[in-house]
Amino acid sequence: MRLKVDSGGGLQAVIYTLKKALEVGPLKLWQRMRSKNACKTCALGMGGMKGGMVNEAGHFPEVCKKSLQAQAADMQGAIAGDFFDKTGLSSLLQLTPKQAEDLGRLSYPIMHKAGATHFQPITWEFAFEYIARQLKEAPTPDHVGFYASGRSSNETGFLLSSFARIYGTNNVMNCSYYCHQASGVALKMTIGTGTATIALDDIDHCDMVFLIGANPASNHPRLMSKLTDLKERGGKVLVVNPVRELGLEKFRVPSKPKSMLLGTRIADLYLKPLAGGDIALLTGILKTLLEEGKVQMDYLRAHTEGFEAILEQAKQLSFEELTSSSGISRAEFKAAADMLAAHKRVIFAWAMGLTHHSFGTDNVLALANLALATGNVGKPGAGLLPIRGHSNVQGIGSVGVAPDLQEPVRQALEKLYGTSLPEKPGLDTYALIEAAGRGDIKCLLAIGGNLWGSNPDSNYAAACMQEIETVVYLSTKLNPGHFHGRGRTTIILPVLARDEEPEPTTQESMFNFVRLSEGGSPNIQGQLRSEAQILCYLANQVLGKEPVDWLKLTRANEVRALIAEAIPALSGLKDIGETKKEFTIPGRIFHTPEFKTASGKAKMHVTPLPHFSFDDDALRLITLRSEGQFNSVVYEEYDLYRGMPHRFCILVAKEDLQRLGIKDGDKVKVRGEAGSLDNIEVVEGDIKAGVVAMFYPESNVLIKANVDKLSRTPAFKSAPVWIEK
């Protein structure tokens, strides 16, 4: 049965909240949500020293389904002690993401040996001894990989980075390579820093939002509150998305009586381009502005470099080329251009719909070009906003969890630790998978996330990871990646969630705001340890007390002191544990057009139109998250907003259904360049003809690895697929 709703948010969100509260206990859930800890889901950020469900501006209540889902999930009971005796690897491999999530919390260390039929419980002492031996016996440090998701704290990320580099490798990678790495690369190329140029309150002062390749109604619901505020004060929203998303047309914010009752119309103009047509779309808008004399030439001359080539490209490309490549009409180009020209403070916001391409960096560069051409970078209420996913994915990068440690930071760490650190560049995340497949990775230490589930070509990723001698996961709960992405030996260590940490930790929002989380008591009884404690104990066994007294660094304030000294932009961390003073990282918010480049000017870059060589029967696949999903974690099998009843559906336009001779509800085979999926249910949807949509990580098996040369982000969008009856 397919459920139908008329808007995002609203009563269904309230009912779902009450359901989750009853599952774990209303009072307990309220207490956890109100604790002084940063939100566990998206990097929009809330919580911290102002209290749970409060943002940096002091607004209450700041809460959404995603934050409630994550909190309730961490409040599940523990997996029974005899579960792994009763449940073999063959059964674990059949679990869906939701089934794995619903097992509950892991409360004791477990291990799977090569050839064994079951995981088995192990002691912490054995785990530390075994892992330490594997690290010591690796042929070289570069045969080891260190990986972190955006769930961990800044303190944990810094410890992981320091451990790896003192051990002797720069194979330090993070999940951003599979999401917003293209954004960071493009922004550094343009303005000299890889993060948002705006603060949260800039959204309160803009008069238009240009939203492209993002669906905050499902993935960042609290951002919808800001968009409804914008609409209430007469502002406009332009949406670019191949799928007409219900929540981006109408949304009901439960905390706003008028919005809740009547709903708020969001999109004033909704453009549905072809997947992979964003550069052509953005160039078409720019060409229209140029022809109408509405490009901000004075701004370009004063504050940018390379604008002449950008404008010349727009002149030379015909509207016929741009229309064909984008799937957007000239009239739509004009409508978008007119809207931009009519507003003085525009925020350009995007997510993985823009970055998940083999030309993802060029996509972001093209968007930055348009923002600069309209004079909307470097003033209050306007700028560039990559809408980041996991709560601390930006912070993890800020503290050095990356294979290309900045030279000033490397030198500072060498001085702090009194030892030399490796200079050879490390592997990025996808390069790690490739190296594993060649047999060049002997041990992998992964903190959080679902590395296997984040990869294209799932079968290839599994085969590569299973070549690793020892894979170690630190995790609160289980996911399919633990089983499919296992090594010859796999160890899974149970860790404390953020609000269970014994000491305060810090996180960074997408607005460059650093929060302090006070931690708390564990939700369950068991053998749980903090990520920082595990890393310090392990580093101590592998490296000893020289040049670093790792056991001393189990104290979070000691780690923060090192971060503050090594990374000047984070000097505010030094005494945040005592002062409780949260802060915005300096030098990242641009309210004047003075940028972090050598010249102080923004650098614009020509972005060629991509060309596809698909045959006439191919459709362009875009992978999506469902409304009941956060990253690779699945809380609900259905997608309420899109009317997709389960995870194995494909969203297809009416025109394509007619052309292919199939209908809504049919079961089909979907074939990609890397693999195929049978028994996929067809769902007719409001999606651009020639484009289809499926959920990840399930659809990753279809997608051949095709990475952006600049960011190394795999192309999960505009991948060719074929539908067969």
SEGU-963295 format. One record per residue (C-alpha): residue in three letters; z negated, y, x negated. Coordinates in steps of 0.05 Angstrom, whole numbers, padded with zeros to 5 digits, always signed. Layout:
REM residues N
ALAZYX ...
REM end
This chain:
REM residues 725
MET+00000+00000+00000 ARG+00018+00069-00026 LEU-00033+00123-00015 LYS-00008+00193+00002 VAL-00041+00260-00010 ASP-00014+00331-00001 SER-00045+00363-00062 GLY-00082+00353-00127 GLY-00158+00358-00129 GLY-00191+00369-00062 LEU-00228+00320-00018 GLN-00203+00258-00054 ALA-00234+00284-00119 VAL-00300+00297-00084 ILE-00301+00228-00052 TYR-00285+00196-00119 THR-00342+00234-00152 LEU-00391+00209-00099 LYS-00365+00138-00110 LYS-00377+00142-00185 ALA-00446+00172-00173 LEU-00466+00115-00128 GLU-00441+00064-00180 VAL-00486+00089-00236 GLY-00540+00127-00198 PRO-00532+00199-00173 LEU-00593+00227-00209 LYS-00577+00192-00274 LEU-00505+00217-00272 TRP-00528+00288-00256 GLN-00577+00287-00314 ARG-00524+00262-00363 MET-00473+00312-00339 ARG-00523+00369-00345 SER-00546+00350-00415 LYS-00528+00397-00472 ASN-00470+00356-00498 ALA-00396+00373-00504 CYS-00350+00340-00453 LYS-00325+00271-00474 THR-00255+00280-00448 CYS-00204+00335-00459 ALA-00208+00389-00512 LEU-00210+00445-00460 GLY-00284+00438-00473 MET-00349+00448-00436 GLY-00422+00434-00448 GLY-00461+00449-00510 MET-00519+00497-00517 LYS-00504+00534-00453 GLY-00516+00469-00416 GLY-00474+00413-00387 MET-00416+00433-00341 VAL-00416+00503-00371 ASN-00359+00532-00413 GLU-00364+00583-00470 ALA-00358+00640-00420 GLY-00421+00614-00385 HIS-00385+00593-00321 PHE-00415+00537-00279 PRO-00395+00487-00252 GLU-00342+00466-00302 VAL-00329+00393-00285 CYS-00272+00347-00266 LYS-00256+00275-00249 LYS-00240+00259-00321 SER-00308+00281-00347 LEU-00343+00243-00293 GLN-00301+00181-00306 ALA-00318+00182-00380 GLN-00391+00193-00368 ALA-00397+00139-00315 ALA-00360+00091-00360 ASP-00411+00101-00415 MET-00466+00087-00365 GLN-00441+00017-00350 GLY-00485-00042-00366 ALA-00479-00082-00430 ILE-00431-00140-00439 ALA-00472-00204-00431 GLY-00495-00239-00495 ASP-00457-00303-00478 PHE-00392-00269-00456 PHE-00354-00285-00519 ASP-00378-00357-00518 LYS-00347-00364-00449 THR-00285-00321-00460 GLY-00235-00340-00514 LEU-00183-00298-00549 SER-00128-00324-00504 SER-00164-00296-00443 LEU-00180-00230-00478 LEU-00106-00221-00494 GLN-00090-00222-00419 LEU-00137-00165-00402 THR-00107-00101-00375 PRO-00135-00035-00402 LYS-00176-00026-00338 GLN-00203-00097-00341 ALA-00225-00086-00413 GLU-00256-00019-00395 ASP-00294-00051-00337 LEU-00327-00104-00381 GLY-00381-00054-00398 ARG-00413-00030-00463 LEU-00410-00070-00527 SER-00482-00076-00552 TYR-00478-00123-00612 PRO-00429-00133-00670 ILE-00376-00186-00662 MET-00325-00219-00708 HIS-00261-00259-00701 LYS-00239-00302-00759 ALA-00168-00324-00773 GLY-00150-00384-00731 ALA-00213-00380-00688 THR-00209-00386-00613 HIS-00267-00340-00599 PHE-00302-00277-00623 GLN-00373-00291-00644 PRO-00435-00246-00651 ILE-00456-00228-00722 THR-00513-00188-00752 TRP-00508-00118-00778 GLU-00528-00142-00847 PHE-00472-00193-00849 ALA-00422-00141-00823 PHE-00440-00090-00877 GLU-00438-00142-00932 TYR-00371-00171-00909 ILE-00336-00104-00900 ALA-00363-00077-00966 ARG-00337-00139-01002 GLN-00268-00130-00972 LEU-00266-00057-00995 LYS-00289-00075-01064 GLU-00239-00131-01071 ALA-00178-00092-01046 PRO-00124-00092-01101 THR-00125-00015-01102 PRO-00157+00039-01058 ASP-00088+00053-01029 HIS-00089-00017-00998 VAL-00142+00010-00949 GLY-00133+00055-00889 PHE-00184+00100-00854 TYR-00169+00122-00782 ALA-00206+00165-00731 SER-00193+00184-00659 GLY-00211+00251-00629 ARG-00274+00222-00598 SER-00317+00228-00660 SER-00358+00288-00683 ASN-00340+00336-00739 GLU-00396+00305-00780 THR-00368+00235-00772 GLY-00298+00259-00789 PHE-00321+00293-00852 LEU-00360+00232-00874 LEU-00299+00188-00862 SER-00255+00235-00902 SER-00305+00241-00959 PHE-00317+00165-00962 ALA-00242+00151-00966 ARG-00227+00202-01019 ILE-00286+00184-01064 TYR-00266+00111-01054 GLY-00199+00133-01082 THR-00147+00141-01027 ASN-00116+00195-00983 ASN-00099+00143-00930 VAL-00139+00183-00880 MET-00105+00190-00813 ASN-00119+00210-00742 CYS-00093+00202-00672 SER-00060+00271-00671 TYR+00001+00241-00706 TYR+00015+00208-00638 CYS+00004+00270-00596 HIS+00002+00342-00622 GLN+00021+00335-00696 ALA+00088+00367-00680 SER+00051+00427-00651 GLY+00009+00436-00714 VAL+00070+00430-00760 ALA+00111+00479-00719 LEU+00056+00530-00711 LYS+00040+00529-00786 MET+00114+00540-00800 THR+00115+00599-00751 ILE+00048+00635-00755 GLY+00012+00601-00813 THR-00041+00564-00773 GLY-00034+00501-00731 THR-00077+00516-00670 ALA-00077+00558-00607 THR-00070+00633-00617 ILE-00113+00649-00556 ALA-00186+00644-00535 LEU-00207+00616-00468 ASP-00218+00685-00437 ASP-00146+00704-00453 ILE-00126+00661-00394 ASP-00167+00708-00350 HIS-00126+00767-00373 CYS-00055+00740-00373 ASP-00007+00754-00316 MET+00037+00693-00325 VAL+00033+00622-00353 PHE+00096+00586-00378 LEU+00075+00512-00372 ILE+00123+00463-00404 GLY+00117+00388-00416 ALA+00046+00384-00388 ASN+00012+00360-00325 PRO-00059+00389-00326 ALA-00069+00371-00253 SER-00076+00299-00276 ASN-00095+00305-00349 HIS-00135+00371-00355 PRO-00159+00386-00285 ARG-00206+00442-00305 LEU-00147+00482-00330 MET-00124+00482-00258 SER-00183+00526-00240 LYS-00157+00578-00289 LEU-00088+00573-00258 THR-00116+00583-00188 ASP-00153+00645-00214 LEU-00087+00671-00241 LYS-00053+00660-00174 GLU-00109+00694-00136 ARG-00100+00757-00178 GLY-00025+00758-00165 GLY-00001+00724-00229 LYS+00056+00675-00235 VAL+00065+00604-00261 LEU+00130+00575-00286 VAL+00130+00500-00293 VAL+00180+00459-00334 ASN+00176+00384-00322 PRO+00228+00331-00306 VAL+00179+00303-00253 ARG+00158+00347-00195 GLU+00083+00337-00201 LEU+00045+00344-00136 GLY-00016+00378-00168 LEU+00028+00431-00201 GLU+00055+00452-00134 LYS-00010+00453-00095 PHE-00081+00443-00120 ARG-00149+00447-00086 VAL-00207+00466-00130 PRO-00271+00437-00099 SER-00316+00492-00126 LYS-00274+00547-00093 PRO-00281+00546-00017 LYS-00214+00580-00002 SER-00175+00537-00050 MET-00211+00474-00025 LEU-00195+00490+00047 LEU-00124+00517+00043 GLY-00100+00494-00025 THR-00071+00540-00078 ARG+00004+00543-00091 ILE+00013+00537-00166 ALA+00086+00537-00188 ASP+00126+00599-00170 LEU+00187+00570-00205 TYR+00194+00496-00221 LEU+00249+00475-00270 LYS+00267+00401-00277 PRO+00306+00391-00341 LEU+00334+00327-00370 ALA+00286+00293-00417 GLY+00303+00319-00485 GLY+00335+00382-00456 ASP+00279+00430-00473 ILE+00313+00465-00532 ALA+00374+00478-00490 LEU+00331+00503-00433 LEU+00291+00550-00477 THR+00354+00575-00512 GLY+00388+00586-00444 ILE+00330+00630-00422 LEU+00333+00668-00488 LYS+00408+00677-00483 THR+00399+00706-00413 LEU+00346+00754-00437 LEU+00390+00775-00494 GLU+00451+00788-00450 GLU+00408+00828-00402 GLY+00378+00870-00458 LYS+00308+00844-00445 VAL+00292+00815-00514 GLN+00236+00855-00548 MET+00277+00878-00607 ASP+00225+00928-00633 TYR+00173+00872-00635 LEU+00221+00824-00671 ARG+00240+00875-00724 ALA+00168+00895-00738 HIS+00132+00828-00734 THR+00180+00770-00746 GLU+00228+00741-00798 GLY+00291+00703-00785 PHE+00302+00729-00715 GLU+00374+00748-00729 ALA+00394+00675-00737 ILE+00358+00657-00673 LEU+00394+00710-00633 GLU+00460+00692-00665 GLN+00452+00619-00645 ALA+00437+00640-00573 LYS+00500+00683-00574 GLN+00545+00628-00601 LEU+00522+00572-00554 SER+00557+00575-00487 PHE+00522+00570-00420 GLU+00564+00509-00407 GLU+00535+00474-00469 LEU+00465+00496-00451 THR+00471+00474-00379 SER+00500+00407-00397 SER+00446+00393-00450 SER+00387+00417-00408 GLY+00407+00398-00337 ILE+00387+00468-00316 SER+00435+00516-00280 ARG+00453+00586-00303 ALA+00419+00612-00240 GLU+00355+00577-00261 PHE+00361+00607-00331 LYS+00365+00675-00299 ALA+00306+00663-00252 ALA+00262+00642-00311 ALA+00286+00701-00354 ASP+00273+00750-00298 MET+00203+00723-00288 LEU+00187+00729-00362 ALA+00216+00799-00367 ALA+00174+00822-00308 HIS+00107+00803-00340 LYS+00074+00833-00401 ARG+00022+00781-00418 VAL+00048+00711-00418 ILE+00014+00648-00444 PHE+00061+00592-00466 ALA+00025+00525-00457 TRP+00050+00455-00471 ALA+00030+00383-00483 MET+00062+00317-00502 GLY+00123+00326-00458 LEU+00146+00373-00513 THR+00119+00338-00575 HIS+00136+00264-00559 HIS+00208+00269-00583 SER+00244+00254-00648 PHE+00255+00329-00650 GLY+00186+00347-00624 THR+00173+00399-00679 ASP+00239+00433-00662 ASN+00218+00434-00589 VAL+00154+00473-00606 LEU+00192+00518-00654 ALA+00241+00535-00598 LEU+00183+00551-00551 ALA+00151+00595-00604 ASN+00218+00631-00613 LEU+00219+00648-00538 ALA+00147+00671-00540 LEU+00161+00717-00599 ALA+00226+00743-00569 THR+00187+00766-00509 GLY+00133+00797-00552 ASN+00079+00751-00526 VAL+00045+00729-00591 GLY-00008+00773-00622 LYS-00040+00810-00564 PRO-00096+00797-00515 GLY-00079+00756-00454 ALA-00017+00725-00486 GLY+00001+00673-00537 LEU+00012+00600-00554 LEU-00031+00544-00525 PRO-00021+00471-00544 ILE-00061+00434-00491 ARG-00096+00382-00533 GLY-00122+00315-00509 HIS-00186+00283-00534 SER-00248+00327-00538 ASN-00252+00334-00614 VAL-00182+00317-00637 GLN-00174+00388-00664 GLY-00242+00387-00699 ILE-00226+00321-00733 GLY-00166+00354-00765 SER-00205+00416-00783 VAL-00255+00375-00825 GLY-00201+00340-00864 VAL-00183+00275-00828 ALA-00111+00278-00851 PRO-00069+00248-00907 ASP-00052+00317-00935 LEU-00119+00348-00952 GLN-00110+00422-00965 GLU-00114+00439-01039 PRO-00171+00490-01034 VAL-00212+00439-00994 ARG-00197+00384-01045 GLN-00219+00429-01102 ALA-00282+00449-01065 LEU-00300+00377-01051 GLU-00289+00359-01124 LYS-00337+00413-01143 LEU-00388+00392-01091 TYR-00385+00319-01108 GLY-00375+00327-01183 THR-00317+00278-01186 SER-00242+00279-01183 LEU-00207+00261-01118 PRO-00138+00229-01109 GLU-00078+00275-01107 LYS-00025+00225-01085 PRO-00008+00238-01012 GLY-00035+00187-00963 LEU-00001+00150-00907 ASP+00008+00181-00839 THR-00010+00140-00778 TYR+00058+00108-00766 ALA+00069+00097-00841 LEU+00003+00058-00840 ILE+00033+00010-00788 GLU+00096+00001-00830 ALA+00055-00011-00893 ALA+00013-00063-00857 GLY+00076-00099-00837 ARG+00097-00102-00910 GLY+00029-00132-00929 ASP+00008-00068-00965 ILE-00056-00056-00924 LYS-00113-00104-00937 CYS-00168-00069-00898 LEU-00169-00018-00841 LEU-00230+00020-00817 ALA-00216+00051-00748 ILE-00265+00096-00711 GLY-00253+00098-00636 GLY-00187+00101-00600 ASN-00135+00047-00588 LEU-00089+00048-00649 TRP-00046-00011-00625 GLY-00039+00019-00556 SER-00017+00086-00584 ASN+00043+00057-00620 PRO+00115+00048-00598 ASP+00144-00022-00600 SER+00079-00057-00582 ASN+00102-00125-00607 TYR+00120-00097-00675 ALA+00055-00058-00680 ALA+00015-00121-00663 ALA+00053-00163-00714 CYS+00041-00110-00768 MET-00033-00102-00754 GLN-00043-00177-00754 GLU-00019-00177-00826 ILE-00081-00137-00847 GLU-00134-00180-00880 THR-00193-00145-00846 VAL-00193-00095-00789 VAL-00258-00061-00771 TYR-00267-00023-00706 LEU-00324+00023-00687 SER-00326+00028-00611 THR-00370+00039-00550 LYS-00327-00006-00506 LEU-00271-00056-00513 ASN-00197-00044-00503 PRO-00134-00086-00511 GLY-00122-00057-00579 HIS-00182-00095-00606 PHE-00147-00161-00589 HIS-00073-00146-00598 GLY-00085-00101-00658 ARG-00132-00150-00693 GLY-00127-00168-00766 ARG-00133-00237-00797 THR-00207-00221-00792 THR-00231-00171-00741 ILE-00300-00139-00736 ILE-00321-00094-00678 LEU-00384-00053-00686 PRO-00420-00022-00626 VAL-00433+00052-00631 LEU-00471+00106-00594 ALA-00435+00153-00548 ARG-00439+00228-00561 ASP-00497+00240-00513 GLU-00535+00182-00544 GLU-00534+00206-00616 PRO-00602+00211-00650 GLU-00584+00280-00680 PRO-00543+00339-00657 THR-00469+00338-00673 THR-00411+00388-00667 GLN-00343+00388-00634 GLU-00284+00438-00632 SER-00245+00456-00569 MET-00171+00472-00564 PHE-00191+00545-00564 ASN-00222+00539-00634 PHE-00292+00542-00605 VAL-00345+00500-00639 ARG-00400+00469-00596 LEU-00466+00436-00613 SER-00484+00372-00576 GLU-00557+00354-00576 GLY-00549+00279-00567 GLY-00600+00238-00529 SER-00625+00168-00515 PRO-00579+00106-00507 ASN-00555+00087-00438 ILE-00564+00013-00454 GLN-00609-00030-00496 GLY-00577-00064-00556 GLN-00559-00061-00629 LEU-00525+00007-00626 ARG-00517+00053-00686 SER-00486+00121-00696 GLU-00418+00126-00728 ALA-00446+00170-00783 GLN-00501+00120-00799 ILE-00451+00063-00803 LEU-00406+00102-00850 CYS-00463+00123-00895 TYR-00493+00053-00900 LEU-00424+00024-00915 ALA-00407+00077-00967 ASN-00473+00065-01000 GLN-00459-00009-01007 VAL-00388+00003-01033 LEU-00398+00064-01078 GLY-00473+00067-01092 LYS-00512+00132-01097 GLU-00466+00166-01147 PRO-00435+00217-01141 VAL-00462+00221-01070 ASP-00529+00201-01041 TRP-00498+00172-00978 LEU-00564+00154-00945 LYS-00584+00227-00948 LEU-00522+00243-00908 THR-00547+00204-00849 ARG-00579+00271-00832 ALA-00527+00312-00794 ASN-00552+00379-00821 GLU-00538+00355-00892 VAL-00467+00338-00873 ARG-00457+00405-00839 ALA-00481+00441-00902 LEU-00427+00406-00942 ILE-00373+00422-00890 ALA-00394+00495-00890 GLU-00388+00499-00966 ALA-00322+00462-00972 ILE-00287+00494-00913 PRO-00302+00570-00908 ALA-00274+00575-00837 LEU-00330+00528-00816 SER-00386+00564-00852 GLY-00419+00574-00784 LEU-00437+00500-00785 LYS-00487+00509-00841 ASP-00547+00528-00798 ILE-00521+00514-00728 GLY-00573+00459-00719 GLU-00628+00511-00726 THR-00596+00573-00695 LYS-00559+00536-00639 LYS-00507+00590-00648 GLU-00439+00564-00626 PHE-00378+00602-00651 THR-00303+00613-00652 ILE-00270+00594-00718 PRO-00247+00659-00750 GLY-00174+00673-00768 ARG-00142+00632-00713 ILE-00142+00677-00652 PHE-00086+00729-00656 HIS-00098+00791-00614 THR-00054+00832-00661 PRO+00014+00812-00689 GLU-00013+00799-00759 PHE-00002+00727-00778 LYS-00026+00679-00833 THR+00040+00677-00869 ALA+00056+00706-00938 SER+00089+00767-00906 GLY+00042+00773-00848 LYS+00101+00764-00802 ALA+00118+00705-00757 LYS+00175+00662-00783 MET+00227+00641-00732 HIS+00268+00578-00742 VAL+00336+00556-00716 THR+00331+00493-00673 PRO+00396+00454-00663 LEU+00411+00422-00596 PRO+00396+00347-00598 HIS+00452+00299-00585 PHE+00444+00232-00552 SER+00491+00172-00560 PHE+00467+00131-00501 ASP+00518+00093-00460 ASP+00532+00114-00388 ASP+00484+00063-00358 ALA+00424+00086-00399 LEU+00368+00126-00368 ARG+00321+00171-00407 LEU+00250+00145-00404 ILE+00189+00189-00406 THR+00121+00156-00413 LEU+00065+00184-00371 ARG-00010+00181-00361 SER-00032+00166-00290 GLU-00080+00209-00250 GLY-00133+00154-00261 GLN-00124+00151-00337 PHE-00147+00188-00399 ASN-00106+00177-00462 SER-00100+00101-00466 VAL-00163+00089-00425 VAL-00148+00067-00353 TYR-00201+00079-00300 GLU-00158+00064-00239 GLU-00095+00022-00233 TYR-00060+00067-00181 ASP-00032+00137-00188 LEU-00054+00175-00126 TYR-00010+00236-00138 ARG+00056+00201-00152 GLY+00046+00145-00100 MET+00051+00092-00154 PRO+00007+00033-00131 HIS-00003+00000-00199 ARG+00012+00006-00273 PHE+00077-00034-00273 CYS+00121+00015-00235 ILE+00181+00057-00253 LEU+00193+00125-00221 VAL+00267+00134-00205 ALA+00307+00191-00172 LYS+00342+00178-00106 GLU+00410+00192-00138 ASP+00398+00138-00191 LEU+00375+00088-00139 GLN+00440+00097-00101 ARG+00482+00093-00165 LEU+00447+00029-00188 GLY+00447-00004-00120 ILE+00371-00012-00117 LYS+00319+00014-00070 ASP+00247+00035-00066 GLY+00201-00025-00072 ASP+00251-00070-00109 LYS+00227-00111-00168 VAL+00271-00101-00230 LYS+00276-00115-00304 VAL+00271-00054-00350 ARG+00302-00063-00418 GLY+00291-00016-00477 GLU+00314-00016-00549 ALA+00252-00054-00572 GLY+00236-00100-00514 SER+00236-00110-00439 LEU+00189-00115-00379 ASP+00201-00159-00318 ASN+00178-00152-00247 ILE+00172-00076-00249 GLU+00166-00043-00180 VAL+00214+00013-00165 VAL+00183+00076-00136 GLU+00229+00131-00110 GLY+00204+00197-00136 ASP+00221+00270-00144 ILE+00246+00265-00215 LYS+00308+00292-00250 ALA+00368+00247-00241 GLY+00381+00208-00305 VAL+00307+00207-00322 VAL+00256+00153-00306 ALA+00182+00150-00317 MET+00132+00094-00333 PHE+00060+00091-00355 TYR+00036+00081-00425 PRO+00011+00041-00461 GLU+00044-00013-00418 SER+00114+00015-00428 ASN+00107+00023-00504 VAL+00136-00046-00512 LEU+00204-00018-00492 ILE+00208+00038-00543 LYS+00237+00030-00612 ALA+00201+00070-00665 ASN+00240+00135-00675 VAL+00197+00188-00709 ASP+00204+00262-00717 LYS+00222+00275-00790 LEU+00176+00335-00795 SER+00114+00312-00757 ARG+00123+00237-00760 THR+00107+00233-00686 PRO+00142+00176-00650 ALA+00190+00191-00593 PHE+00156+00167-00529 LYS+00201+00213-00488 SER+00277+00212-00479 ALA+00280+00139-00501 PRO+00338+00099-00472 VAL+00324+00044-00421 TRP+00367+00003-00374 ILE+00348-00023-00305 GLU+00372-00092-00287 LYS+00366-00125-00219 
REM end
